Amino acid sequence: MAYTVKEVSNLSGISVRTLHYYDEIGLLKPHHIGNNGYRYYEQEQLLRLQQIMVYRELDLPLSEIGNVLEQTKEEKAEILQVHRAKIEAKVFRLHTLLQTIDQTVAHLKGEQIMEPGQMYQGFNPEKQETYERELTERYGSQVAGKIQESKTATTNWSKEDYLDSQVEADQIHRELAEAMNKGLKHNSAEVQALIRRHLQWVSRFYTPTAEIYSGLGDLYVEHEDFNKMYEGYHPGLAEYLRDGMKVLAERELN
C-alpha cells in the first residue's frame, strides 16, 4: 500500500515540510512520484522513517543518520546498543530525580524530614549546562541574561518546533559545506547570506549582541563537541562558520 506524504505525516507526526527536506537531502526518498506529482511512500520507506526517528530521539545529527542507515545490520545493532546504554543511564538518573522531587514535596508538606544530601540526588549537569557555564565565564552577566531569554523563548515549544529548528540548522550547515566546496570565501556575499540565516536561527532563542555572536563562533571552534559536529559536515567548517560570524557581527551587530 502506498501512502502520500500527508498520510505519512499524519502517521508519524513528522511535518510535511520535514519529510520534503529529508527527500531533498537524500535521507528519505519516496518510493515513487505519481503522475499527479505527489510523493508516495511504501512499507520500506515507513520503516526507514521509523529508524530515522529513533536516531533523532538519540540526538544523532542528520549528517550522521544517513551514514548509520547504510551500515550492516550487525553494525546498526552495535550502534543501537551503545545508545541504549546511554538511555538506560539517563532513565536511571531521571528515576532517581523523580524520587528526589517526591521527597522534596513531602518535605515541603511537613510529612517527612529531608536531609541536605538527599536534595541533590539524581542531578547531573548536562552538556548544555557546560556550554552555558563556559559562555557565562567568558562574557559575564550579559550572557547569563541571554541564556535565560533562550529558555523562556522555548518554554512552550512543541516537538515539531524543535524538529523544524533542527532542520533549519542542518540545512544551513549543509549549504555552508557546499559553499566551501565551491571555494567561496567566508566574507563573500553568498556566504554572508547563509551566515545571516544562521543569525536569524540563533535569534529564535535570544537576541545576540556582536560580542556574544562572535564569541559563539569561537565556542564552535574551541569546544570539542561542537567542532566534532561541524567536522561531520565538512573539515574546517567550524572555523569557516566562525570567521563568517565575526564578519557579520562587525558589519551588522555593532
N, C-alpha and C positions, 0 to 999 in steps of 0.2 A: 504494500500500500504506500502511495506517495503522499507526502504532506507539503502544503505550501509553507512559505516562510512565516506567515502569520500563524498558521496552526502550530508550527514548531515553537514559535514564540509563546503561544498560549500554554503549550505542554510543559515547556522548560522554565518559563519565567524570564528568559533572556529576551531583551528587546529586539525588535526587527532591525533597528539601527546597528546593534552589536552583531547580529547574525550577518548582516550585509558586510560589516567590517571584517569579520572572520573570513568571509568569502574573498574579499579584496586582498587580504594578506596571505591567502592560501592555506589558512589554518583549518577551515571547514568549507569545502566546496559542496554545492548541491549535487545531487545525483544527476540531474539534467535540467535544462532550461526548456520550458514548454513553448509551443508556437505563440502563446499569448505573452511571452516574455517573463513569465513567473518562474521563480526558483522552486524546484521540487526536491524533497529530501525523502530518503527511504531508510530502512532499518539500519543499514551500515552507517549512515550519517548521524542518525539519532544516537547510536552507541558511541560514535566519536565525540559528539557534543557532550554526552554524559561524562566521558573521560576528561574532556577539556574543563568541564565544570568542577570535577574532582580536583584537578590540578590547580585551578584557580582558588578553590577553597583552601588548598595547601600553600597558597601565596606564591606559586611559581609565576614568574613574569611570562607574558605571551611569547616573548622571544625564545624562551626555553621549552615551552609546551610543545611546539611543533617538532622539535628535535626528540623530545621524550616519546611522542606518539609514533615515531619512526623506529624506535628500538624494538628488539625482540621481546616476546612475552616474558622470558626469563629476566631480561634487563628491566622491563617495566615493573615486574613483581618486586625486584630488589629495590627499585626506587620507591615504590609504594610502601615497602616495609620500613624503610628509613624514615619516611614521613609519618608513618603510623606510630612509630616510637615517639616522635616529637609530639604528636597529638595526644598520645597517652600521658606523656609528662605534663602537658598543658591541662588535660582533663583532671589529672590528679591535683594539680595546683589549684584549679578552679573549684574542685570539690572541697579542698581544704579552706579556700577563701569563703565558700558558702557557709561552712561551719563557723568560721570566724565571724561572719556577718550575723548569723543566728545567735551566737553567744553575745555579740555586742548588743543586739536588740533586747535580749533577755537582761543584760546588764543595765541598759537604759530604763527598762521597765521595773528594775529593782527585784527581779526574780532570781538573780544569781550575781555573785561577785566575779569580776573578770580580772585576772592577774595581768600586769603590764606586758609580760612576754607573750600572752595569748593574743594580744591586739594586732600583732603583725604576722600571724601565721597565714601562709598562702600568698603573701605578696612577693612578687618577683619582678623587678623593673624590666620592662620590655625594651626592645631596641629603640622604639620611638622615644622613650624617656631618655635614653642615652643621647640621642640626637638633640633633644630639647636642651639637655644639660650642657652639651658642648656649645650649642649656639648661644645659650644664656651666658656661659662663662666668657665667650668671646665678645659678645656685643651688649651684655648687661640687661638692664630692666626693660629697654625698648623691645628686645626680642621676647622677653617673658610676656609682655603685653600682646605681642603678635601671636604667640603660641596659644594664649587663652582665647584670642579672637578666632583662631582657627578652630579650636574645639567648639566654640559657640556656634560658628557658622555651619558645622557638620552635625550638630546635635540631632536635628530632625531629618537627616539624610536617610533615604531608603537604600536597600541593597542595590537597586537599579541606579541610583545616583552614584554610588561608589563604582559600579561597573562602568558607567559612562565616563567617569573621571579617569579610570584606568585605561579605557580605550583611547581617550584623547591623548593621554600621556604617551602611551605606546605608539600611537600614530606620529606624534611629534618626534619621538626618538628615532623611529624608522626613517622619517623624511630627512632628519639631520644626518643619519648614517648614509643615506643616498646622496646628500649634498657633499659629504666627504668623498664619496666615491667619484663624484663628478669633478673634484678638485676645487670646489668653491671655497673662498676664504670666509672665515668666521664673521668678518665685518662687511661682507657683500650684502647687497640689498635683499637677495633671495634668502640668505641665511638669517639675516636680521628679522625678516618677516616671520620665520619659524620661531626665532627667539621671542618675538613679540607674542606669538601664540602661547609659548611656554610661560611668559609673564602673566598672560591672561588666565592660564590654568592655575598658576600659583595664587593668583588673586581671587580664585574661588574660595580659598581658605583664609587669606588675610591680605591686607594691602601692604606690600613691601616697600620700604624706603630703598634708595640707591645703595646704601651701605649694607642693608640686610640682604638685598637681592644679589649683590656682588659677593657677599660672604657665603650665601647659599651655594654659589658656584664653586667657591673654594672648598666647601664641605664635600661636594660631589667628587672632587679630585682627591682630597686628603683622607676621606673615610673609606676604609676597605670595602664595606658592604656596598656603598654607592658606586665606588669605582668598578667593582666586580660586575655589578648590574649593567653599567654602561658598556663595559668591555664585551658583554654578551651581545650587544647590538653592533659595535664596531670598535676595533682597537683605537684608543685615543679619543673616544667620543666624550669622555668626561672633561678632558682638557679643552676640547673644541667647544663644548657647551659652555664651560666656564668662561672662556675668552669671549664668546659671543654675548654672554650675560653681562660681562663687565662693560662691553661697548654699549649695549643697550641701556644699562644703568646710568652710564655717564651722559649719554645723549638725551635720555627721556625721563630719568627719575631725579636728576639733580635740580 
